[in-house]
Every structure is written in C-alpha cells, then in structure tokens.
Amino acid sequence: MKKLFYSPLALLLTGTLLLTGCGKDQDATPSIASIAVGNDDFQLLEDAAVRGGVAGVLSNKNPNDASGNYTVFAPNNSAFARLGFRSAPDLAGLQTSFLTSTLLYHVSNGDLPGAALTPGSSSVSALGVSRRIIERSGVRYINGSRILATDVKAANGTVHVVDKVMLATGLDIVQSAIALKDAKVFTTPELSFLVEAVVYAELVGPLSASAGSPQLTVFAPTDQAFRELGTLLGVPLNVPADIRRLPKATVQAVLLNHVVPGGKFTPELPENTTVTPLGGSPLRLGAFTDGVLTVQGKNNAAPAAMVIPDVQCTNGTVHVINRVLLP
C-alpha cells in the first residue's frame, strides 16, 4: 500500500543531514539552510527542518541534479502560525513522517527562477508531485500559497518566500481523511466524524480516485463542527458512530452539499458568489481575504471559515472548515 506523504524519502535524504554544522556567519553566499538559520522570519522553518530530519536538503549541494541546486518555496513564521505552530514545541503536534514529506514538498530539483513562475505553469516538487502556478488580481500563488518574494540566491540554489505551508497527501480524498482520522498526520485525530459519515452514506466510491475520475473540491468539516451540528439538531453527536443515529439519506444529502466539481485551490475559487455542489443547494463563497474564503450553506446562520485550506489530494483539493454546510 502506498504510504502517506511518500515515505520513505531516501532519494533526498541519503548523505545530506548536515544542518547542525551551519553557522549564522558562514559564507558570503550562504546555503539555503544558512539563510533560514540567519533570518528570524524563518525560525519555524529551521525548527521544522531539524525536527523533520531534512536539514541537509537545505544545506548541501543537490546530488540528484546536474546543477547541484535546489529551489525552495520557503514558508515564513506567519505561514506556520496559520496552522497553529508558533514555536518549536508546537511542531510535536505533527507526525514526523508528515512533517518530513511536507517540507520536501516545498523543494524542487534545480534552479527555478521567479521569471519561470508563470501563471498556468506547473512546478514538480522533489517528491514528484506537481504544484501549479496561479495568478489572481495580479498576484502569483503556488497552489494556494501566495508568493511573497522571489529569487533569494543561495550557494546551493534559490529561495522563494510563501505565506502558507503547502500540503499534499499523495492519497485520494477519502484515504487522506482516513489518514487524519488515524492520527497519521496530526498526533491528535481529526475528521473522524467525516470518515464515519462518508462510510455510512456509502460515498467512499464517489470520493475515491479511480481511472478517469473527476477532480473535486471538498469542504471537510472538523470533528467539532459535527459535534456542534448535533447540538443544533438536538441529536447528540459525541462519538463518530453517533452519525448513524441520523437518517442515511439526510447524511448523504448533507455530505454531497460539501463537494464541488473541479479541484480548486483558494486563489481559483470565485468570491462573493455561489458555486453548485454535487447535491443540495448552492453554496455562497465570501470575499477572498488573506488567501482564504468563507463558505456558507443555504440553511447556515453563519458562514464556515477555512481552518486548513488547500490540501492537495490525488483526485482534488480539500479545505478543512469549522462548520457543517446545511443544504
């Protein structure tokens, strides 16, 4: 079975773990790692690289490319803070395999200059997964991450700065949710209620990847969102199995109200308008603000916010939200 986040990663890790030897006052042209070490804006990236065991990817020449270089899309501290990680100890909330693969997803082999980041083009990560360049209102994004600065030169490549940590699972939407449920991503399980609901509503097949299957955008409610739904309905949803206390047809209708055709990252979603899900009523998207949008179902009193946007899966994109969307 394919492992989550493309582990093991021997291609990039062999013989490259040397970050601890880098000093803040190293060479006049520092390595990518030294740039992170010497810049307080990248303290969390430095901490993550050490914890994830991929520090050498940022500190040495690339043995897998003729140029010896890497291109790194470097999330700043604010990017990590968006996921709730504000200090090194916070990173313990992530499984190491998830952290390792996520960091390497930000790396490309060779030099990719800013001029090559043209809208509509794609960039293959060192994991083999392509990331696409998107333009919205004159601003460039890689997947859902805004490109804040380009062409920071290093002795072993090029750094571009981004405002969100990019996430990719290497799995389809259902298997990605199961990985979250089974605590293979975060040390605390999440999306357990959603997985139970998908199984109960017999929607595993439609949301799984297969030959020729369409790309989808899924708004995935958190476990707490389902608990709050139970309070609203007067049917306590204390554990995932409680979902089965609701009529199957109702659960299926509600879930299909969270699925929109086409795998869209946040910069590709229209703002202040509606989109039509596979079932239910049109969903209203709010303003595109700080790289995210709110989404509201027809019978929601308030819109849902994106908790974790832009998770790339093999058959689409998942945006984790904090409210169940009611058709």
N, C-alpha and C positions, 0 to 999 in steps of 0.2 A: 504494500500500500504506500502511496506517495506520502511522505512525511510533511507535516505542516511547516511552511516557510522554508522549504528547500534544504533542510538539514540532511546530512552533513554538508559542509561547505569547504571541502578540502581544496577545491580549486584556488581559493583565495587565501586560505589560512596557512598553507604549508610554508614553513620557514619564514614567517613575517611578523612575529609577535615581539616587537622591539620598542614600543612606545615609551616604556619607562626609562629608556636611555636618552630621551629627548629633553633638552633644556629650553627654557624660555628665551635664552640669548644665544641660540645655536648659530646657524649660518645666516649670512646676509640674505640669501634666498632660502627661507625655511621650508621644511617639508609641510605637507598638508596637516600632519599631526601637530607640528610646532605652531602653525597658525592658530589651531584650536587651543593649544596649551597657552599661547601668549595673548589670547584675546578673551576677556571676561565674558563677552557676549556668547561664547561657545563653551562655557564651563560645563553645561549639561551634556553637550556632545562629547566632550573629553571624558566625563564620568561614564557615559554610556559606552564609549569605545573601550574603555578599560574593563568595565563590567561584562561587556559582551564578547570580549576576547578577540576583537577585530582591530586592535590598535595598530598593528603592523601594516594593515592595508593603507593606513593614513600616514605612515612614517617612512616607508621604504619604496623603492622603485617597484614597478609592476612587472612581475616575472612572466605574466601572461599576455603582454602586449609589446610589440616591437619598439614602441616609443619609450617604454618603461614608465609610462604615466597613467594616472587615473584622472577622472573627472568626478568631483564630489558635489552633490547638492546638499549643502550643509544647513540643517535646521538650527536656528539660534535658540537662546534660552526661552524666549517667548513661545516658540513653536512647541517645545517640550511642555511648557506650562499649560498650553491648551489641552493637553492630555492629563493634567493634574500632577506633572512631575516638575517640582521646583527646586529639588536638591538631590544629591546623590542617593541618600537613603530611600527616596521615593521610588527609585528605579527598581527596588526589590519587589515592587508590585507586579513586575513583568517576569514571565518565564524567560530564562536566559536564551533558549533557542529562538523565541520570538524576537527578543532584543537583537540578537546577532543577525538574524536574517533581515530584520527591518533596517538596521544600519547598512548592511551590504546592498540593500535595495536602493540606497541613495548613491551608490558608486557605479561608475561606468568605466570600462577599459578605454585607455587612450585619452587624447585631448579633445574635448567638445567645447569649442569657444562659444561665447554668448551669441555671436552672429549666426551660429548654426541652429540656435533655438528658435526656429521659425514656426509660426502657427500652422497647425496641421501636420507637422513632422512628428516623428517619434524618436525616442532615445531608449536603447536597450540597456537595461541595468546589468551589473555583473552577475546577477542571478539568472539572466536570460529572459526576464520579464520586461516587456516594453512599457514605457511611460510616454504619454503623449503631451505635446506642447499645445496649449490652448491660449487664445487671446480673447480678452473681454474688456471692452471700453479702453483699448489701447494698452492694457496691462497683460503681461505674459504670465502664464501658470504652467507648471509641470504637474499633470493630473490636477489635483485641487489645491496645490501649494503655490502661492504667489512667489515669483522670482524677484527678490528684493535687490540683489546686486549680482553682477556677473564678472567673470574674468579676474578673479583674485589669483595671481600667479604663485605657484609653489615650485619647489625643486623637483617634485615628483608629480606635477600635474596642475590642475585648475580647480578652483572652488567657485561655486555659485551659491549664494545665500537664499534660503527659502523660509517662509513663515509658518509652515506646518510640517509636522513629521509625516512622511508618506508611508502608507500602509498597504501591503499586499499579502495575500494568504497563500497563493498557489493552489487554492482549492475552490470548488464551486460555492455558491451562496449557502446551500444547506450544510455542506461539510464545514464551512467557515463558522457558521453559527454553532454547530456541534463542538468545534474546537474551543470556542468561547465558553460554551456550557461545561465542557470537561476540564476547564482551567488550564488549557494548553497555551493560552495567550496571556491572560492575567492570572495571578495566583488566586484571586477570588473569582469564582464562576460568574458568568453573565450570560444573558439571553437564554436561560434555562426554560423560562415560560414560553418564549417564542418557539423554541425547538419542539416542546411538547405540543404546542398549538398546531404547528405545521404537520407533525405526525398524525395527530388526532383528526385534522381536517383533510388528511390524505392529499397533501400538496407537496410531498417530498419530490415526486417525479417532475412536476411542472417547474419547480425551482432548482432542479439539479441540472448540471451540464451534460449534454449529450451531443452527438454529431448533428450539426445544423441547428442546434437550439439557439433561440434568440438571446441577445443581451438584455439584461433587466436592470432597473434601478429599484432597490428595495429600501424602504424606510423601516428600520428594525427597532421596535420598542424595547426598552430595557426591562429587566425584571420588575423594578419599582413601578414602571409605567403600567404593567399588568396588575400589580397589587392595587394601584390607585383606581384602575378600571373596575376591579372587584368591589371596591368601596362605592363607586358611582352606581354600579348595577345592583348593589345590595346582595351580592354573591361573593362571600369572602374567597379571595384567591391567595391563600397563604403559601401554598407549595405548587409546583408546576402541575401536578396531577389534578389539582382543582379545576384546571381548564376544562376538564371533561365533565364538569357539572353543567356547563353551558351547552346548548344545542349545537350539534356538529355543523349544521347549515349556517348558523349565526357566526361561529368561529371562522368558517371558510370565507364567508362574505366579508368579515372584518379583515382577515389576512389579505385577501385579494385587493382590498382597498389600500394596501401599502405597497403594491407592486405596479411599477410604471414601465411600459416598453422602452427599451433602449438603455444601455448602461451609461449613465451621465455622471460626471464629476460636478461638483458645485459650480464651477465657472460656466458650465454648459447648461445649467438649469435656468429657465426663464424666471424673471422676478415679477412680482405683483400681478400675477395671472394664475390661471388654473391649468392643471395637467390631468389627463384622464387615466385612471388606473385600470388594471385588468378587470376589476369588479368594483361595485359600489358607485359612489358619486365623485365628481371632480374634486380634486384636492387643490387648495389655494396655497400658492407659494408667496412668501413675503418678500421684502426687499433683500437684495444681495448686499450684505453688510459684513465687513471683516471676513470675507471668504465663506460665509455660510448663509443659509436662508431658513426661515421658519416654514413649517408646513402644517396645514390645518384641514381636518376633515369636515364634512358638511355639518355634522352634529357635535363638533367640539366647541366648547365655550371659549377656549383659548388655543392658540397655535402651539405646536410642539417645536422645541428647539433641537438643533443637532448637537448631540453630545460628542460623538466621534464621527466626523464626516469622511467621505472619500476613501472607503476601504475597497481596494481593488480585488475582485474575485475573478475566477476564470470565465464566468458567464455574466459578469456585470459588476455593478458598484453598490455597496451597502453604505447607508448613512444611519448610524445609530441615533435614535431620537428618544426624548423623555416623556412621550405621551402616546397612547394608542389612538390611532386615527379612526374616528367613527363615521361610517358611511351615512 
